[in-house]
Amino acid sequence: MKQYKIAIAGTGYVGLVAGVCLAEKGHQVICVDVDENKVQKMKEGICPIYEEGLQELMQKNYKVGRIDYTTDYKSAYKDVDAIFIGVGTPEQPDGSANLSYVATVSRQIAESIEKDCLVVVKSTVPVGTNDKVEQFIKDSLVHNVKVGVASNPEFLSQGRAVKDTLEAKRIIIGTESKEAEKILMEIYEPFNLPIVSVSRRSAEMIKYASNDFLALKISYMNDIANLCELVGANIEDVAKGMSYDPRIGEKFLNAGIGYGGSCFPKDTKALKYLAKQNGYKLRTVEAAVDVNVEQKTKLYKKACDRLITFNGLKVAILGLAFKPGTDDLREAPSIDNIELLLKQGAKIYAYDPVAKENLEKKYRRKNNLCKNTRRSFRRC
Ligand SMILES: NC(=O)c1ccc[n+]([C@@H]2O[C@H](COP(=O)([O-])OP(=O)(O)OC[C@H]3O[C@@H](n4cnc5c(N)ncnc54)[C@H](O)[C@@H]3O)[C@@H](O)[C@H]2O)c1
């Protein structure tokens, strides 16, 4: 195996997991983040996010000197073979993806690299962004070096990010040159996983098309669940019956409180926006978004039908993160419901095994956080 010297820009769920797994597979990795506290924590062996198995791998690879963390992007980027970009691409008010973090990293790369280098965009970005990143970096280079840009979207699922990376179902690489393709093939060779090599634009689209398909599946099942309630069918039995059909598959058939998190909500809106920009109406994805907006507060509305008011009532909220196994509260349906309940004057007793601290940071004194489910029930 050829060992590559790799820098990672951004140590969130995607960047940190990618960095740690690349180190675990034998590459030399330096992780860069703008957040000094985070970098300090990581240097002490503390994982800044909750992901099963991540802290152990961080400590193991730090001990043998295969991974390090820094805020000093200049020295980190200057002589590496590849730089993976894993910064956020959050939603803007109009639904489009905010590419300002990607733009900042691109500028930092252009001013820092002193050696030929492949820039790999892992962040989820609209089709055509890799082309712009390449042009921008080439136009802004300070040193006379050769730079290529490749797309390598990430498909990990929070809560099982390490496993999803080390045992990924597929690795998508989007390149426009044989050289870039060869480097990425070699970087991923020790993972021994299926690699699908396509153009950069196709790789960018594969990411959105995959996420939006899953969001659509969730909204479809929620839509069917709502109809089941009206006609006296049991959605769990219906899902079970559907799941045996290999054309449908058994995953993502659970009806519930709607999707949340840092990906599905923004990626559905970003694709809808991209379609609109290109004069196309993406009706299926629009329907998935509409169903989800209503689904998130359906429980609350049901409760409202039964109670005169929530004012002064104690309400237990069990489960805060947008799904199990993560501490991420971004776009979690729990937050929409807590907001509505607080507005009505309810007193919240909330519990989540791993997302408690994040809720505490978000609300400070507004809520009572309970140490366990029994305590939150007792107080209500
Ligand atoms: N979270 C997921 O499950 C997931 C899965 C697949 C793809 N993605 C995509 O990956 C990207 C990153 O998502 P995330 O959830 O890891 O984000 P995140 O918000 O958890 O992490 C982003 C990190 O980048 C850092 N950062 C910002 N500017 C920087 C700079 N100039 N240099 C270095 N670091 C910088 C931030 O401090 C932060 O630590 C997004 O585009 C997202 O859509 C996320």
The ligand as an ORCA input file, in Angstrom:
! r2SCAN-3c Opt
* xyz 0 1
  N     -23.317     14.741      9.131
  C     -23.573     13.782      8.268
  O     -24.144     12.757      8.599
  C     -23.148     13.929      6.831
  C     -23.178     12.798      5.995
  C     -22.780     12.939      4.669
  C     -22.394     14.181      4.180
  N     -22.409     15.272      5.016
  C     -21.966     16.549      4.473
  O     -20.627     16.779      4.901
  C     -20.400     18.173      5.177
  C     -19.942     18.357      6.605
  O     -20.965     17.938      7.463
  P     -20.721     17.749      9.038
  O     -21.995     17.270      9.601
  O     -19.486     16.957      9.234
  O     -20.455     19.270      9.455
  P     -20.075     19.838     10.903
  O     -20.790     21.135     11.003
  O     -20.287     18.793     11.934
  O     -18.503     20.101     10.798
  C     -17.910     21.106     10.036
  C     -16.593     21.480     10.693
  O     -15.861     22.344      9.817
  C     -15.167     23.301     10.611
  N     -14.756     24.416      9.763
  C     -15.472     25.469      9.301
  N     -14.686     26.264      8.529
  C     -13.456     25.700      8.474
  C     -12.221     26.032      7.830
  N     -12.097     27.114      7.088
  N     -11.178     25.206      8.021
  C     -11.261     24.091      8.789
  N     -12.416     23.733      9.421
  C     -13.492     24.517      9.263
  C     -16.177     23.633     11.701
  O     -15.568     24.246     12.821
  C     -16.732     22.236     12.002
  O     -15.977     21.595     13.014
  C     -21.720     18.857      4.813
  O     -21.666     19.286      3.485
  C     -22.743     17.753      4.960
  O     -23.891     17.959      4.166
  C     -22.756     15.160      6.319
*
